[in-house]
Structure formats: structure tokens, C-alpha cells
Amino acid sequence: MADTLINSNKLSNLIDEATLLLLQAKEGEANKCLDKMFDELLILSSSFDSSTVTNLSKIIPIMYDAQQRRDHVYLVDILKYELPKYIQLPC
């Protein structure tokens, strides 16, 4: 349980960092941060129920597509407003 909380905090921090970098148009740094964020999400996925995994499996390709199209505003919206609907992140 403690490891999950630590990973949740790390994921939350990475989302905040990636969001800021994307909004500042620091694409290279943002992509590195997003890579770390996806790694943390993968680690946390073992603690998710099947419904959460199903929902995330739908939203992750959309996030990837937004990243590939360099639609940073849409990606930030997903990170800040959609992703928290599916996973519990600390405030």
C-alpha cells in the first residue's frame, strides 16, 4: 500500500511536470517526462481493477495520438482532467 502511494505521488508529480513543460512548448523535455509518466502508470497498473485498466486502455492511445500530432493543449486536457477520472491521484 505504501509503495502504491509513493508511485501515485510520483505519477501525480510527473503529470504536473509534463503539463507545465507542454504548456511552455518544451517538447523534448515534455516527451521525456511523459515517458517516465507512462513507466509509473505501468507500475501502478497492477493495483488497478479491471474496469480502470479497460478505461485506461482506451484513453492511452488517444494520448499517444495527441502527442504524435503535437496537440499539446489536448494532451494537457487529458492529463489534467480525463486521467484523474480513472485513477486516484493525490492532491
N, CA, C and O atoms as a GROMACS GRO file, in nm:
protein
  364
    1MET      N    1   0.082  -0.120   0.000
    1MET     CA    2   0.000   0.000   0.000
    1MET      C    3   0.087   0.126   0.000
    1MET      O    4   0.058   0.221  -0.072
    2ALA      N    5   0.191   0.126   0.080
    2ALA     CA    6   0.280   0.243   0.086
    2ALA      C    7   0.349   0.266  -0.048
    2ALA      O    8   0.366   0.380  -0.091
    3ASP      N    9   0.390   0.155  -0.114
    3ASP     CA   10   0.454   0.169  -0.245
    3ASP      C   11   0.358   0.229  -0.347
    3ASP      O   12   0.398   0.310  -0.431
    4THR      N   13   0.232   0.189  -0.340
    4THR     CA   14   0.133   0.242  -0.432
    4THR      C   15   0.115   0.392  -0.410
    4THR      O   16   0.102   0.468  -0.506
    5LEU      N   17   0.115   0.435  -0.284
    5LEU     CA   18   0.102   0.577  -0.253
    5LEU      C   19   0.223   0.655  -0.305
    5LEU      O   20   0.209   0.764  -0.360
    6ILE      N   21   0.342   0.598  -0.286
    6ILE     CA   22   0.464   0.663  -0.335
    6ILE      C   23   0.459   0.675  -0.487
    6ILE      O   24   0.490   0.781  -0.542
    7ASN      N   25   0.421   0.566  -0.554
    7ASN     CA   26   0.411   0.568  -0.701
    7ASN      C   27   0.302   0.664  -0.747
    7ASN      O   28   0.317   0.730  -0.850
    8SER      N   29   0.192   0.673  -0.673
    8SER     CA   30   0.085   0.766  -0.708
    8SER      C   31   0.133   0.910  -0.697
    8SER      O   32   0.103   0.994  -0.782
    9ASN      N   33   0.209   0.937  -0.592
    9ASN     CA   34   0.265   1.071  -0.575
    9ASN      C   35   0.362   1.103  -0.689
    9ASN      O   36   0.360   1.213  -0.743
   10LYS      N   37   0.445   1.006  -0.723
   10LYS     CA   38   0.541   1.026  -0.831
   10LYS      C   39   0.468   1.048  -0.964
   10LYS      O   40   0.505   1.136  -1.041
   11LEU      N   41   0.364   0.970  -0.989
   11LEU     CA   42   0.284   0.986  -1.111
   11LEU      C   43   0.219   1.124  -1.115
   11LEU      O   44   0.220   1.190  -1.218
   12SER      N   45   0.163   1.166  -1.004
   12SER     CA   46   0.100   1.297  -0.996
   12SER      C   47   0.201   1.408  -1.025
   12SER      O   48   0.171   1.503  -1.098
   13ASN      N   49   0.320   1.397  -0.968
   13ASN     CA   50   0.425   1.497  -0.992
   13ASN      C   51   0.469   1.498  -1.139
   13ASN      O   52   0.492   1.604  -1.197
   14LEU      N   53   0.480   1.379  -1.198
   14LEU     CA   54   0.518   1.371  -1.338
   14LEU      C   55   0.412   1.430  -1.430
   14LEU      O   56   0.444   1.494  -1.530
   15ILE      N   57   0.285   1.408  -1.397
   15ILE     CA   58   0.176   1.467  -1.475
   15ILE      C   59   0.183   1.619  -1.467
   15ILE      O   60   0.170   1.688  -1.568
   16ASP      N   61   0.204   1.671  -1.346
   16ASP     CA   62   0.215   1.816  -1.330
   16ASP      C   63   0.334   1.872  -1.408
   16ASP      O   64   0.324   1.975  -1.474
   17GLU      N   65   0.447   1.802  -1.399
   17GLU     CA   66   0.568   1.847  -1.468
   17GLU      C   67   0.549   1.843  -1.620
   17GLU      O   68   0.584   1.938  -1.690
   18ALA      N   69   0.493   1.733  -1.670
   18ALA     CA   70   0.471   1.719  -1.814
   18ALA      C   71   0.374   1.826  -1.864
   18ALA      O   72   0.394   1.884  -1.971
   19THR      N   73   0.271   1.852  -1.786
   19THR     CA   74   0.173   1.954  -1.823
   19THR      C   75   0.240   2.090  -1.837
   19THR      O   76   0.219   2.162  -1.935
   20LEU      N   77   0.319   2.125  -1.738
   20LEU     CA   78   0.388   2.254  -1.741
   20LEU      C   79   0.483   2.264  -1.861
   20LEU      O   80   0.487   2.366  -1.930
   21LEU      N   81   0.559   2.158  -1.884
   21LEU     CA   82   0.653   2.157  -1.996
   21LEU      C   83   0.581   2.168  -2.131
   21LEU      O   84   0.626   2.238  -2.221
   22LEU      N   85   0.469   2.098  -2.143
   22LEU     CA   86   0.392   2.106  -2.267
   22LEU      C   87   0.338   2.246  -2.290
   22LEU      O   88   0.342   2.298  -2.401
   23LEU      N   89   0.288   2.307  -2.184
   23LEU     CA   90   0.233   2.443  -2.197
   23LEU      C   91   0.342   2.546  -2.224
   23LEU      O   92   0.315   2.652  -2.280
   24GLN      N   93   0.465   2.514  -2.184
   24GLN     CA   94   0.578   2.603  -2.212
   24GLN      C   95   0.642   2.572  -2.346
   24GLN      O   96   0.743   2.632  -2.383
   25ALA      N   97   0.584   2.477  -2.420
   25ALA     CA   98   0.634   2.436  -2.552
   25ALA      C   99   0.776   2.379  -2.545
   25ALA      O  100   0.855   2.396  -2.638
   26LYS      N  101   0.808   2.313  -2.436
   26LYS     CA  102   0.937   2.246  -2.421
   26LYS      C  103   0.915   2.097  -2.455
   26LYS      O  104   0.915   2.010  -2.368
   27GLU      N  105   0.897   2.075  -2.583
   27GLU     CA  106   0.852   1.944  -2.632
   27GLU      C  107   0.947   1.830  -2.596
   27GLU      O  108   0.903   1.724  -2.552
   28GLY      N  109   1.076   1.851  -2.615
   28GLY     CA  110   1.172   1.744  -2.586
   28GLY      C  111   1.170   1.703  -2.440
   28GLY      O  112   1.165   1.584  -2.409
   29GLU      N  113   1.173   1.800  -2.352
   29GLU     CA  114   1.168   1.771  -2.209
   29GLU      C  115   1.035   1.710  -2.170
   29GLU      O  116   1.029   1.619  -2.087
   30ALA      N  117   0.927   1.760  -2.230
   30ALA     CA  118   0.794   1.707  -2.201
   30ALA      C  119   0.783   1.561  -2.242
   30ALA      O  120   0.726   1.480  -2.170
   31ASN      N  121   0.838   1.527  -2.359
   31ASN     CA  122   0.833   1.388  -2.405
   31ASN      C  123   0.910   1.294  -2.312
   31ASN      O  124   0.866   1.182  -2.288
   32LYS      N  125   1.023   1.340  -2.260
   32LYS     CA  126   1.099   1.259  -2.164
   32LYS      C  127   1.017   1.239  -2.037
   32LYS      O  128   1.014   1.130  -1.980
   33CYS      N  129   0.953   1.344  -1.994
   33CYS     CA  130   0.870   1.337  -1.873
   33CYS      C  131   0.749   1.246  -1.896
   33CYS      O  132   0.713   1.167  -1.808
   34LEU      N  133   0.688   1.256  -2.013
   34LEU     CA  134   0.575   1.168  -2.045
   34LEU      C  135   0.618   1.022  -2.047
   34LEU      O  136   0.543   0.935  -2.005
   35ASP      N  137   0.737   0.996  -2.096
   35ASP     CA  138   0.790   0.860  -2.096
   35ASP      C  139   0.800   0.806  -1.954
   35ASP      O  140   0.760   0.693  -1.926
   36LYS      N  141   0.852   0.887  -1.864
   36LYS     CA  142   0.861   0.849  -1.722
   36LYS      C  143   0.722   0.830  -1.662
   36LYS      O  144   0.699   0.739  -1.582
   37MET      N  145   0.629   0.917  -1.702
   37MET     CA  146   0.492   0.907  -1.652
   37MET      C  147   0.428   0.776  -1.693
   37MET      O  148   0.361   0.710  -1.612
   38PHE      N  149   0.448   0.737  -1.820
   38PHE     CA  150   0.392   0.610  -1.866
   38PHE      C  151   0.456   0.491  -1.794
   38PHE      O  152   0.389   0.392  -1.767
   39ASP      N  153   0.585   0.501  -1.762
   39ASP     CA  154   0.651   0.396  -1.685
   39ASP      C  155   0.587   0.382  -1.547
   39ASP      O  156   0.561   0.270  -1.501
   40GLU      N  157   0.561   0.494  -1.482
   40GLU     CA  158   0.496   0.491  -1.349
   40GLU      C  159   0.354   0.438  -1.359
   40GLU      O  160   0.308   0.363  -1.272
   41LEU      N  161   0.284   0.476  -1.464
   41LEU     CA  162   0.149   0.427  -1.486
   41LEU      C  163   0.149   0.275  -1.503
   41LEU      O  164   0.061   0.206  -1.452
   42LEU      N  165   0.247   0.225  -1.573
   42LEU     CA  166   0.261   0.080  -1.591
   42LEU      C  167   0.285   0.011  -1.457
   42LEU      O  168   0.226  -0.093  -1.429
   43ILE      N  169   0.372   0.068  -1.374
   43ILE     CA  170   0.398   0.012  -1.242
   43ILE      C  171   0.270   0.009  -1.158
   43ILE      O  172   0.242  -0.091  -1.091
   44LEU      N  173   0.195   0.117  -1.162
   44LEU     CA  174   0.071   0.126  -1.083
   44LEU      C  175  -0.040   0.038  -1.138
   44LEU      O  176  -0.132   0.002  -1.064
   45SER      N  177  -0.034   0.003  -1.264
   45SER     CA  178  -0.144  -0.070  -1.327
   45SER      C  179  -0.175  -0.203  -1.259
   45SER      O  180  -0.288  -0.252  -1.267
   46SER      N  181  -0.077  -0.262  -1.192
   46SER     CA  182  -0.103  -0.389  -1.122
   46SER      C  183  -0.198  -0.371  -1.004
   46SER      O  184  -0.256  -0.469  -0.956
   47SER      N  185  -0.214  -0.248  -0.956
   47SER     CA  186  -0.305  -0.222  -0.844
   47SER      C  187  -0.443  -0.176  -0.890
   47SER      O  188  -0.531  -0.154  -0.807
   48PHE      N  189  -0.463  -0.161  -1.022
   48PHE     CA  190  -0.591  -0.115  -1.074
   48PHE      C  191  -0.688  -0.231  -1.092
   48PHE      O  192  -0.647  -0.345  -1.118
   49ASP      N  193  -0.817  -0.201  -1.079
   49ASP     CA  194  -0.917  -0.304  -1.108
   49ASP      C  195  -0.935  -0.313  -1.260
   49ASP      O  196  -0.884  -0.229  -1.335
   50SER      N  197  -1.006  -0.414  -1.304
   50SER     CA  198  -1.019  -0.440  -1.448
   50SER      C  199  -1.091  -0.326  -1.520
   50SER      O  200  -1.060  -0.298  -1.636
   51SER      N  201  -1.184  -0.262  -1.455
   51SER     CA  202  -1.256  -0.150  -1.516
   51SER      C  203  -1.161  -0.033  -1.544
   51SER      O  204  -1.168   0.030  -1.649
   52THR      N  205  -1.073  -0.005  -1.449
   52THR     CA  206  -0.977   0.103  -1.465
   52THR      C  207  -0.880   0.071  -1.579
   52THR      O  208  -0.850   0.157  -1.662
   53VAL      N  209  -0.834  -0.052  -1.583
   53VAL     CA  210  -0.742  -0.092  -1.690
   53VAL      C  211  -0.811  -0.080  -1.826
   53VAL      O  212  -0.750  -0.034  -1.923
   54THR      N  213  -0.936  -0.120  -1.833
   54THR     CA  214  -1.012  -0.108  -1.958
   54THR      C  215  -1.025   0.038  -2.001
   54THR      O  216  -1.005   0.071  -2.118
   55ASN      N  217  -1.058   0.125  -1.906
   55ASN     CA  218  -1.072   0.268  -1.938
   55ASN      C  219  -0.938   0.328  -1.980
   55ASN      O  220  -0.933   0.406  -2.075
   56LEU      N  221  -0.832   0.291  -1.911
   56LEU     CA  222  -0.700   0.343  -1.947
   56LEU      C  223  -0.655   0.293  -2.084
   56LEU      O  224  -0.589   0.365  -2.159
   57SER      N  225  -0.691   0.169  -2.115
   57SER     CA  226  -0.652   0.115  -2.246
   57SER      C  227  -0.722   0.188  -2.360
   57SER      O  228  -0.678   0.182  -2.475
   58LYS      N  229  -0.831   0.258  -2.329
   58LYS     CA  230  -0.900   0.339  -2.429
   58LYS      C  231  -0.839   0.479  -2.440
   58LYS      O  232  -0.831   0.536  -2.549
   59ILE      N  233  -0.797   0.534  -2.328
   59ILE     CA  234  -0.750   0.672  -2.327
   59ILE      C  235  -0.603   0.686  -2.364
   59ILE      O  236  -0.563   0.788  -2.419
   60ILE      N  237  -0.522   0.585  -2.337
   60ILE     CA  238  -0.379   0.593  -2.367
   60ILE      C  239  -0.352   0.609  -2.517
   60ILE      O  240  -0.267   0.690  -2.554
   61PRO      N  241  -0.420   0.534  -2.604
   61PRO     CA  242  -0.397   0.558  -2.748
   61PRO      C  243  -0.437   0.700  -2.792
   61PRO      O  244  -0.377   0.756  -2.884
   62ILE      N  245  -0.536   0.757  -2.728
   62ILE     CA  246  -0.576   0.894  -2.759
   62ILE      C  247  -0.467   0.991  -2.716
   62ILE      O  248  -0.436   1.087  -2.787
   63MET      N  249  -0.409   0.965  -2.600
   63MET     CA  250  -0.298   1.047  -2.552
   63MET      C  251  -0.179   1.037  -2.647
   63MET      O  252  -0.116   1.137  -2.681
   64TYR      N  253  -0.149   0.916  -2.689
   64TYR     CA  254  -0.038   0.894  -2.781
   64TYR      C  255  -0.062   0.968  -2.913
   64TYR      O  256   0.029   1.030  -2.968
   65ASP      N  257  -0.184   0.960  -2.963
   65ASP     CA  258  -0.218   1.028  -3.088
   65ASP      C  259  -0.202   1.180  -3.074
   65ASP      O  260  -0.148   1.245  -3.163
   66ALA      N  261  -0.248   1.235  -2.963
   66ALA     CA  262  -0.234   1.379  -2.939
   66ALA      C  263  -0.086   1.417  -2.932
   66ALA      O  264  -0.046   1.522  -2.981
   67GLN      N  265  -0.008   1.331  -2.870
   67GLN     CA  266   0.136   1.358  -2.862
   67GLN      C  267   0.199   1.356  -3.001
   67GLN      O  268   0.280   1.442  -3.034
   68GLN      N  269   0.163   1.259  -3.082
   68GLN     CA  270   0.219   1.248  -3.216
   68GLN      C  271   0.178   1.365  -3.305
   68GLN      O  272   0.256   1.409  -3.389
   69ARG      N  273   0.057   1.414  -3.285
   69ARG     CA  274   0.008   1.528  -3.364
   69ARG      C  275   0.056   1.661  -3.307
   69ARG      O  276   0.028   1.768  -3.362
   70ARG      N  277   0.128   1.654  -3.196
   70ARG     CA  278   0.178   1.774  -3.125
   70ARG      C  279   0.063   1.865  -3.083
   70ARG      O  280   0.076   1.987  -3.084
   71ASP      N  281  -0.047   1.803  -3.046
   71ASP     CA  282  -0.162   1.876  -2.995
   71ASP      C  283  -0.147   1.884  -2.843
   71ASP      O  284  -0.212   1.811  -2.768
   72HIS      N  285  -0.061   1.975  -2.800
   72HIS     CA  286  -0.024   1.982  -2.659
   72HIS      C  287  -0.140   2.024  -2.570
   72HIS      O  288  -0.151   1.977  -2.457
   73VAL      N  289  -0.226   2.110  -2.619
   73VAL     CA  290  -0.339   2.155  -2.538
   73VAL      C  291  -0.433   2.038  -2.511
   73VAL      O  292  -0.479   2.020  -2.398
   74TYR      N  293  -0.462   1.958  -2.612
   74TYR     CA  294  -0.549   1.842  -2.594
   74TYR      C  295  -0.483   1.741  -2.499
   74TYR      O  296  -0.550   1.685  -2.413
   75LEU      N  297  -0.355   1.719  -2.515
   75LEU     CA  298  -0.284   1.626  -2.428
   75LEU      C  299  -0.286   1.674  -2.284
   75LEU      O  300  -0.307   1.595  -2.192
   76VAL      N  301  -0.266   1.803  -2.262
   76VAL     CA  302  -0.273   1.859  -2.126
   76VAL      C  303  -0.413   1.840  -2.069
   76VAL      O  304  -0.427   1.804  -1.952
   77ASP      N  305  -0.515   1.865  -2.150
   77ASP     CA  306  -0.653   1.844  -2.103
   77ASP      C  307  -0.675   1.700  -2.058
   77ASP      O  308  -0.736   1.676  -1.954
   78ILE      N  309  -0.626   1.607  -2.135
   78ILE     CA  310  -0.640   1.466  -2.098
   78ILE      C  311  -0.566   1.438  -1.968
   78ILE      O  312  -0.620   1.373  -1.878
   79LEU      N  313  -0.443   1.485  -1.958
   79LEU     CA  314  -0.362   1.460  -1.839
   79LEU      C  315  -0.426   1.518  -1.713
   79LEU      O  316  -0.427   1.454  -1.608
   80LYS      N  317  -0.477   1.639  -1.723
   80LYS     CA  318  -0.527   1.709  -1.605
   80LYS      C  319  -0.673   1.679  -1.572
   80LYS      O  320  -0.712   1.685  -1.455
   81TYR      N  321  -0.754   1.647  -1.673
   81TYR     CA  322  -0.898   1.635  -1.649
   81TYR      C  323  -0.956   1.497  -1.676
   81TYR      O  324  -1.053   1.458  -1.611
   82GLU      N  325  -0.900   1.422  -1.770
   82GLU     CA  326  -0.954   1.291  -1.802
   82GLU      C  327  -0.887   1.179  -1.722
   82GLU      O  328  -0.954   1.094  -1.664
   83LEU      N  329  -0.756   1.180  -1.719
   83LEU     CA  330  -0.682   1.075  -1.648
   83LEU      C  331  -0.723   1.064  -1.502
   83LEU      O  332  -0.741   0.952  -1.453
   84PRO      N  333  -0.740   1.176  -1.430
   84PRO     CA  334  -0.781   1.165  -1.288
   84PRO      C  335  -0.920   1.104  -1.269
   84PRO      O  336  -0.953   1.061  -1.158
   85LYS      N  337  -1.002   1.100  -1.373
   85LYS     CA  338  -1.133   1.034  -1.362
   85LYS      C  339  -1.117   0.884  -1.343
   85LYS      O  340  -1.204   0.819  -1.284
   86TYR      N  341  -1.006   0.830  -1.392
   86TYR     CA  342  -0.988   0.686  -1.392
   86TYR      C  343  -0.893   0.636  -1.283
   86TYR      O  344  -0.902   0.521  -1.239
   87ILE      N  345  -0.802   0.721  -1.241
   87ILE     CA  346  -0.708   0.680  -1.136
   87ILE      C  347  -0.707   0.783  -1.025
   87ILE      O  348  -0.716   0.903  -1.049
   88GLN      N  349  -0.698   0.734  -0.904
   88GLN     CA  350  -0.695   0.820  -0.787
   88GLN      C  351  -0.557   0.878  -0.769
   88GLN      O  352  -0.461   0.806  -0.742
   89LEU      N  353  -0.546   1.009  -0.784
   89LEU     CA  354  -0.418   1.077  -0.767
   89LEU      C  355  -0.426   1.164  -0.642
   89LEU      O  356  -0.530   1.221  -0.611
   90PRO      N  357  -0.314   1.172  -0.569
   90PRO     CA  358  -0.313   1.260  -0.451
   90PRO      C  359  -0.324   1.406  -0.493
   90PRO      O  360  -0.281   1.443  -0.602
   91CYS      N  361  -0.380   1.485  -0.408
   91CYS     CA  362  -0.396   1.630  -0.437
   91CYS      C  363  -0.267   1.704  -0.416
   91CYS      O  364  -0.262   1.825  -0.436
   0.00000   0.00000   0.00000
